[in-house]
């Protein structure tokens, strides 16, 4: 058993699979760099070996290793490696802080619990304590704590949800420099608005509306002063308030869509984009005829594109492909313009390709489509079963790219025992650099076919 295999075998059994995988990839990275764990490993009791920390940070910054690599090593070897920002993913050490974690409400979500844990670790690194910053009884916005949280997020890389986690965990109203607070509304009027939302309304949209109402309270505004009159689907004052909240106060872009869906409105952003079901019967028919197997996200992207066409006084029937036309130029141009100039999601093109069996391309020439050639379809079917869906998708898109370039895998594939075929490596690097293919493409091919293709920076 090699040294690095021994390191993997000695990891704690309770270490989760994703962290185990990150450590494995880091050890592979060391081998490519002709380095060894034994030369970097910490001495007994050492929590932050400088050489190891430097190598890990360089591997993540310059060689594309997973951002969780540092956290994985910290958890696997009980270390306190720090990023250049100073952030450490580690459970707090001070008894005071451990007691705090134990006393958090049981209903607090795991992600918020983790955010608070990391903030306490950050305080320890800064030689600070919660007890010095904690609010006094009845205080919901302690200035020193608010400043510490904002600094931790702005200058030390803590998660943007840290403030919301503390607000929820300790019933506070800490604000960002923008003034945004993530908290349930206080005014009875706004609580009534929330209570009257449809029960079928999804959790995210409900949260966006709640935060918007909180924002109004901070601005000394009321929903009743902005709410639409009967039949008014685009109240100007409400639209302006929403756009300002998104643009200048950091509210989510989903706020507008949430209000549109909940109150059957047509609020628009500065780009003119509306997130709403299409109105024209022709477009509703298009939606009804989509394949049942098409997933919800792609269905939503097509719906929004049809809404966009309606805003532009265009119709699907004027752009739709003729029989066997897989790349109608007018439709491709309309899609690319909608994505580039009107803020539609980049997955719109993929959704149309999947929904209508097209091969629309972006300006980069990238197409997200299953390969057409039987040779490539056979390859996809023969990929190892354990290969994860992201890697499988990256390989599929690379094969589609080859078809667009009138190339075939068989002309690039490695000979028996060849681990680094240069023609294939060049094709992969060109596809990633010049044609916009995903940065996982090389890793996916290496894992799927047990190769050792390298990027230009690793030669």
Rosetta blueprint (number, residue, H / E / L):
1 X L
2 X L
3 X H
4 X H
5 X H
6 X H
7 X H
8 X H
9 X H
10 X L
11 X L
12 X L
13 X L
14 X L
15 X L
16 X L
17 X H
18 X H
19 X H
20 X H
21 X H
22 X H
23 X H
24 X H
25 X H
26 X H
27 X H
28 X H
29 X H
30 X H
31 X H
32 X H
33 X L
34 X L
35 X L
36 X L
37 X H
38 X H
39 X H
40 X L
41 X L
42 X L
43 X L
44 X L
45 X L
46 X L
47 X L
48 X L
49 X L
50 X H
51 X H
52 X H
53 X H
54 X H
55 X H
56 X H
57 X H
58 X H
59 X H
60 X H
61 X H
62 X H
63 X L
64 X L
65 X L
66 X L
67 X L
68 X L
69 X H
70 X H
71 X H
72 X H
73 X H
74 X H
75 X H
76 X H
77 X H
78 X L
79 X L
80 X L
81 X L
82 X L
83 X L
84 X L
85 X L
86 X L
87 X L
88 X L
89 X L
90 X L
91 X L
92 X L
93 X L
94 X L
95 X H
96 X H
97 X H
98 X H
99 X H
100 X H
101 X H
102 X H
103 X L
104 X L
105 X L
106 X L
107 X L
108 X L
109 X L
110 X H
111 X H
112 X H
113 X H
114 X H
115 X H
116 X H
117 X H
118 X H
119 X H
120 X H
121 X H
122 X H
123 X H
124 X H
125 X H
126 X L
127 X L
128 X L
129 X L
130 X H
131 X H
132 X H
133 X H
134 X L
135 X L
136 X L
137 X L
138 X L
139 X L
140 X L
141 X L
142 X L
143 X H
144 X H
145 X H
146 X H
147 X H
148 X H
149 X H
150 X H
151 X H
152 X H
153 X H
154 X H
155 X H
156 X L
157 X L
158 X L
159 X L
160 X L
161 X L
162 X H
163 X H
164 X H
165 X H
166 X H
167 X H
168 X H
169 X H
170 X H
171 X L
172 X L
173 X L
174 X L
175 X L
176 X L
177 X L
178 X L
179 X L
180 X L
181 X L
182 X L
183 X L
184 X L
185 X L
186 X L
187 X L
188 X H
189 X H
190 X H
191 X H
192 X H
193 X H
194 X H
195 X H
196 X L
197 X L
198 X L
199 X L
200 X L
201 X L
202 X L
203 X H
204 X H
205 X H
206 X H
207 X H
208 X H
209 X H
210 X H
211 X H
212 X H
213 X H
214 X H
215 X H
216 X H
217 X H
218 X H
219 X L
220 X L
221 X L
222 X L
223 X H
224 X H
225 X H
226 X H
227 X L
228 X L
229 X L
230 X L
231 X L
232 X L
233 X L
234 X L
235 X L
236 X H
237 X H
238 X H
239 X H
240 X H
241 X H
242 X H
243 X H
244 X H
245 X H
246 X H
247 X H
248 X H
249 X H
250 X L
251 X L
252 X L
253 X L
254 X H
255 X H
256 X H
257 X H
258 X H
259 X H
260 X H
261 X H
262 X H
263 X H
264 X L
265 X L
266 X L
267 X L
268 X L
269 X L
270 X L
271 X L
272 X L
273 X L
274 X L
275 X L
276 X L
277 X L
278 X L
279 X L
280 X L
281 X H
282 X H
283 X H
284 X H
285 X H
286 X H
287 X H
288 X H
289 X L
290 X L
291 X L
292 X L
293 X L
294 X L
295 X L
296 X H
297 X H
298 X H
299 X H
300 X H
301 X H
302 X H
303 X H
304 X H
305 X H
306 X H
307 X H
308 X H
309 X H
310 X H
311 X H
312 X L
313 X L
314 X L
315 X L
316 X H
317 X H
318 X H
319 X H
320 X L
321 X L
322 X L
323 X L
324 X L
325 X L
326 X L
327 X L
328 X L
329 X H
330 X H
331 X H
332 X H
333 X H
334 X H
335 X H
336 X H
337 X H
338 X H
339 X H
340 X H
341 X H
342 X L
343 X L
344 X L
345 X L
346 X L
347 X H
348 X H
349 X H
350 X H
351 X H
352 X H
353 X H
354 X H
355 X H
356 X H
357 X L
358 X L
359 X L
360 X L
361 X L
362 X L
363 X L
364 X L
365 X L
366 X L
367 X L
368 X L
369 X L
370 X L
371 X L
372 X L
373 X L
374 X H
375 X H
376 X H
377 X H
378 X H
379 X H
380 X H
381 X H
382 X L
383 X L
384 X L
385 X L
386 X L
387 X L
388 X L
389 X H
390 X H
391 X H
392 X H
393 X H
394 X H
395 X H
396 X H
397 X H
398 X H
399 X H
400 X H
401 X H
402 X H
403 X H
404 X H
405 X L
406 X L
407 X L
408 X L
409 X H
410 X H
411 X H
412 X H
413 X L
414 X L
415 X L
416 X L
417 X L
418 X L
419 X L
420 X L
421 X L
422 X H
423 X H
424 X H
425 X H
426 X H
427 X H
428 X H
429 X H
430 X H
431 X H
432 X H
433 X H
434 X H
435 X L
436 X L
437 X L
438 X L
439 X L
440 X L
441 X H
442 X H
443 X H
444 X H
445 X H
446 X H
447 X H
448 X H
449 X H
450 X L
451 X L
452 X L
453 X L
454 X L
455 X L
456 X H
457 X H
458 X H
459 X L
